[in-house]
Amino acid sequence: MVHSDVQTVLIPEVLDRRIEYAFDTESLTSDGGGLLLAAADKRLGLTKSLAAAIHDKRRGGQIAHETLGLLRQRVFGLAMGYADCNDASRLAGDPVHELLKQTSRRDDSGLASQPTLSRFENGISSRDMIGMFRQLRDSVIRTTQEHYGSKRVRRIILDLDPTCDRAHGQQQLISFNGHYASYCYLPMCAFVTFDDHPENHLIGALLRSGSCRDHEGAIALMRRLLPSLRKAFPKARVLVRLDGGFGNEEILSWLEEQPRVDYVVNLPSNKRMRGEVEVFDLMDEARWAAWEAGESAQRFGEMHYAAEVWDRFRRVIIKAEVTLCDDREPRDNPRFVATNLKLVPKAIFKLYNGRGDIENRIKELKLGLSLDRTSCTRFFANQLRVLLTAASYVLLQELRLAARGTECENAQVDTLRLRLLKIGARVATTVRRIVLHGPLPFPWLSCFQHVSRRLAAGLG
């Protein structure tokens, strides 16, 4: 349908003819692949379980948008790159987003407005938040059981890592953090990896004040994760990997008390520990090897070590490293890792270094899904945004798992979005079916077909 009141955008003198853009056609969308997210959500039961954890205090006769619809609008919107509630007005009338938000075939309420979404975010309580965290955790565990088999998994790796979420304004509990030189929150993300499978599954996200120390909240988070993981995967041992901010007596002692739990925890170095490296001549060996080869060199060893505040000696693995970079002077870089594993030192460090991939996953969350868009005044509203972002990431991870064997199997979330979700399409709706007419040619058609078939098979 052509509307006479729609203004045309003109671009003259580019090609041999005048170019005109006329945005005047109804039932078109730029997010035609978004219904793949609905299939992934149906497979996981994610948004329904999250909505069930929220206690709706609104009066029934005055509700235009159900909690499930509001939550779906935010989760699916985040997955497709719309990070703010303000995007609701820009998306009004988009047929795919209206279909994604629907809670039943009779739901014709359309998309909720920005004020409605803001009231929804600010109406969440701490009780709701705890319930949503449990539902997110359980949903991830259920889907990983289906993908990997609960009795076949022999090792689960749990990684915790904090990140900086810079804040601007008057948000509750923001604080100045000297390390990051900014006012911020310090959210902590938890990921699990199964055996040798490369995917790092996001299983929890906790928003914290910017003034807290790296390890604060770690034990509480692990208390909510470890029992469920052990129950779901009864034959697996859990390995906890933590960086230097977690290397203290409280966390090490707690980990040693847990059944079927191993740990590899980086320790911040001090003068005494560096002296031990010199006693073992490991650093001298690394310096000599670096000088001979003209490149960075490493030597590995171990010792039994106890800090003054520790109540026992522990096995500490040493990596004596000398780094060479361009024309700079060689630099000593000793590293120390506490562990209860019995592997040789080099294997311990290889296992620990695997946690570096978590930095890429957090980068995906921040750059691809705006994990750090915590601009609400109320702290719990910002914690909700973090959880909704985590839910969006879980859905996109399900798409990535469904894309195994294609060019998209290792794609980051923003690439998945561009290739599979951002598709221009005309939506034709009838009583019996919904047909989306996409472009021909479509460069990622084979990948799209592969993913849709895998998701459909999981629903069958």
Residue pairs with C-beta under 8 A, 6 or more apart in sequence:
1 24
1 25
1 26
2 22
2 24
2 25
3 24
6 22
6 23
6 24
8 20
8 21
8 22
9 20
9 21
9 22
9 23
10 18
10 19
10 20
10 21
11 18
11 19
11 20
11 21
12 18
12 19
25 426
27 95
27 426
27 427
27 428
27 429
28 95
28 424
28 425
28 426
28 427
29 94
29 95
29 96
29 97
29 424
29 425
29 427
29 436
30 422
30 423
30 424
31 80
31 94
31 96
31 97
31 421
31 422
31 423
32 96
32 423
32 424
32 425
32 427
32 436
32 438
33 420
33 421
33 422
33 423
33 448
34 76
34 79
34 80
34 96
34 97
34 100
34 421
35 96
35 99
35 100
35 436
36 399
36 420
36 421
36 448
36 451
36 452
36 455
37 76
37 79
37 80
37 100
37 395
37 396
37 399
37 421
38 76
38 99
38 100
39 452
39 455
39 456
39 459
40 395
40 398
40 399
40 402
40 455
41 47
41 72
41 75
41 76
41 395
42 459
43 143
43 398
43 455
43 458
43 459
44 139
44 142
44 143
44 394
44 395
44 398
45 139
45 142
46 75
46 135
46 136
46 139
46 391
46 394
46 395
47 68
47 71
47 72
47 75
47 391
48 68
49 135
49 138
49 139
50 71
50 75
50 132
50 135
50 136
50 387
50 391
51 66
51 67
51 68
51 71
52 135
53 128
53 131
53 132
53 134
53 135
54 67
54 71
54 124
54 128
54 131
54 132
55 125
55 127
55 128
56 63
56 67
57 123
64 109
64 112
64 116
65 109
65 112
65 116
66 103
66 107
67 120
68 103
69 101
69 102
69 103
69 107
69 109
69 112
70 112
70 116
70 117
70 120
71 120
71 388
72 100
72 101
72 103
73 88
73 97
73 100
73 101
73 111
73 112
73 117
74 85
74 117
74 120
74 121
74 388
75 388
75 391
75 392
75 395
76 97
76 100
76 101
76 392
76 395
77 83
77 87
77 88
77 91
77 97
78 369
78 370
78 388
78 389
78 392
79 369
79 392
79 395
79 396
79 413
79 417
79 421
80 417
80 421
80 422
81 414
81 417
81 422
82 90
82 91
83 369
83 370
83 373
84 373
84 375
85 114
85 117
85 118
85 121
86 114
88 111
88 112
88 113
88 114
88 116
88 117
89 113
89 114
91 97
91 111
92 110
92 111
93 110
94 111
95 427
95 429
96 425
96 427
96 436
97 111
98 110
98 111
99 427
99 434
101 107
101 110
101 111
101 112
112 120
118 376
121 376
121 381
121 384
121 385
122 376
122 378
122 380
122 381
124 380
124 381
124 383
124 384
125 380
126 380
129 380
129 383
129 384
129 387
132 384
132 387
133 204
133 224
133 387
134 224
136 203
136 204
136 387
136 390
136 391
136 394
137 203
137 204
137 224
137 225
137 228
138 228
139 394
140 192
140 201
140 202
140 203
140 394
141 203
141 228
141 229
141 232
143 398
144 192
144 194
144 201
144 232
145 232
145 233
146 458
147 401
148 194
148 195
148 197
150 232
150 233
150 234
151 233
151 234
151 235
153 194
153 195
153 233
153 235
153 236
154 195
154 235
154 236
154 237
155 194
155 195
155 236
155 237
155 238
155 239
156 192
156 193
156 194
156 229
156 233
156 236
156 237
156 238
156 239
157 192
157 193
157 194
157 238
157 239
157 240
157 241
157 354
158 190
158 191
158 192
158 222
158 225
158 226
158 229
158 238
158 239
158 240
158 241
159 190
159 191
159 192
159 193
159 200
159 240
159 241
159 242
159 355
159 358
160 188
160 189
160 190
160 218
160 221
160 222
160 240
160 242
160 246
161 188
161 189
161 191
161 243
161 355
161 358
161 359
161 362
162 186
162 187
162 188
162 189
162 208
162 214
162 245
163 186
163 187
163 188
163 189
163 362
163 366
163 371
164 177
164 180
164 182
164 184
164 186
164 372
165 184
165 185
165 186
165 187
165 207
165 371
165 372
165 374
166 180
166 182
166 183
166 184
166 372
167 174
167 183
167 184
167 185
167 210
167 374
167 375
168 183
168 375
169 375
169 377
170 377
171 185
171 374
171 375
171 376
171 377
171 379
171 382
172 377
172 378
172 379
172 382
173 185
173 209
173 210
173 379
174 183
174 184
174 185
174 209
174 210
175 183
175 184
175 209
175 210
175 211
176 182
176 183
176 210
176 211
177 183
177 184
177 186
177 210
177 211
180 210
183 210
184 210
185 207
185 208
185 209
185 210
185 374
185 382
186 208
186 209
186 210
186 212
186 214
187 205
187 206
187 207
187 208
187 371
187 372
187 386
188 205
188 206
188 208
188 217
188 218
188 221
189 202
189 204
189 205
189 358
189 361
189 362
189 365
189 390
190 202
190 203
190 204
190 205
190 206
190 221
190 225
191 200
191 201
191 202
191 203
191 358
191 361
192 200
192 201
192 203
192 225
192 229
193 199
193 200
193 201
194 201
194 233
194 236
198 410
199 397
199 400
199 401
200 357
200 358
200 361
201 394
201 397
202 361
202 365
202 390
202 393
202 394
202 397
203 225
204 221
204 224
204 225
204 390
205 371
205 386
205 387
205 389
205 390
206 217
206 221
206 383
206 386
207 374
207 379
207 382
207 383
207 386
208 216
208 217
213 245
214 243
214 245
214 246
215 242
215 245
215 246
215 248
215 250
215 251
218 242
218 246
218 251
219 250
219 251
219 254
222 240
222 254
226 238
226 258
226 261
229 236
229 238
230 236
230 238
230 259
230 260
236 260
237 260
237 261
237 262
238 258
238 260
238 261
238 262
239 261
239 262
239 263
239 264
239 341
239 351
240 255
240 261
240 262
240 263
240 264
240 265
241 263
241 264
241 265
241 351
241 352
241 354
241 355
242 251
242 263
242 264
242 265
242 266
243 266
243 355
244 266
244 267
244 268
246 265
246 266
247 265
247 266
247 267
247 268
247 338
248 309
249 307
249 309
249 310
249 311
251 265
252 263
252 265
252 310
252 314
252 338
253 311
255 261
255 263
255 265
255 340
256 263
256 340
262 339
262 340
262 341
263 338
263 339
263 340
264 337
264 338
264 339
264 341
264 348
264 351
264 352
265 337
265 338
265 339
266 335
266 336
266 337
266 352
267 273
267 316
267 336
267 337
267 338
269 334
269 335
269 336
273 305
273 316
273 334
273 336
274 334
276 303
276 305
276 318
277 283
277 301
277 318
277 320
277 334
278 284
280 301
280 303
280 318
280 320
282 299
282 300
282 301
282 318
282 320
283 299
283 320
283 322
283 332
283 334
285 299
285 320
286 297
286 298
286 299
286 320
286 321
286 322
286 332
287 297
287 322
287 330
287 332
289 297
289 299
289 322
290 296
290 297
290 322
290 324
290 330
291 330
294 324
295 324
296 321
296 322
296 323
296 324
297 321
297 322
298 319
298 320
298 321
298 322
299 319
299 320
299 321
300 317
300 318
300 319
300 320
300 344
300 345
300 346
300 349
301 317
301 318
301 320
301 345
302 315
302 316
302 317
302 318
302 345
303 316
303 318
304 313
304 314
304 315
304 316
305 313
305 314
305 316
305 336
305 338
306 312
306 313
306 314
314 338
314 340
315 338
315 339
315 340
316 336
316 337
316 338
316 339
317 336
317 337
317 338
317 339
317 345
317 348
317 349
318 334
318 335
318 336
318 345
319 334
319 335
319 336
319 337
319 345
319 349
320 332
320 334
321 332
321 333
321 334
321 335
322 330
322 331
322 332
322 333
323 330
323 331
323 333
324 330
325 331
335 349
337 348
337 349
337 352
339 348
341 348
341 351
343 351
360 412
362 371
364 393
364 412
364 413
364 414
365 371
365 389
365 390
365 393
366 372
367 414
368 412
368 413
368 414
368 417
369 389
369 392
369 393
369 396
369 413
370 389
371 386
371 389
373 385
373 389
374 382
374 385
374 386
375 382
376 382
376 385
393 413
396 413
396 416
396 417
398 455
399 408
399 416
399 420
399 451
399 455
400 408
400 409
400 410
400 411
400 413
400 416
402 450
402 451
402 454
402 455
402 458
403 409
403 411
403 416
403 420
403 447
403 450
403 451
403 454
405 450
406 446
406 447
406 450
406 451
407 444
407 447
408 415
408 416
408 419
408 420
408 444
408 447
408 451
411 419
419 444
419 447
419 448
420 444
420 447
420 448
420 451
423 438
423 439
423 442
423 448
424 438
424 439
425 436
425 437
425 438
425 439
426 436
426 437
427 434
427 435
427 436
427 437
428 434
428 435
428 436
428 437
429 435
442 448
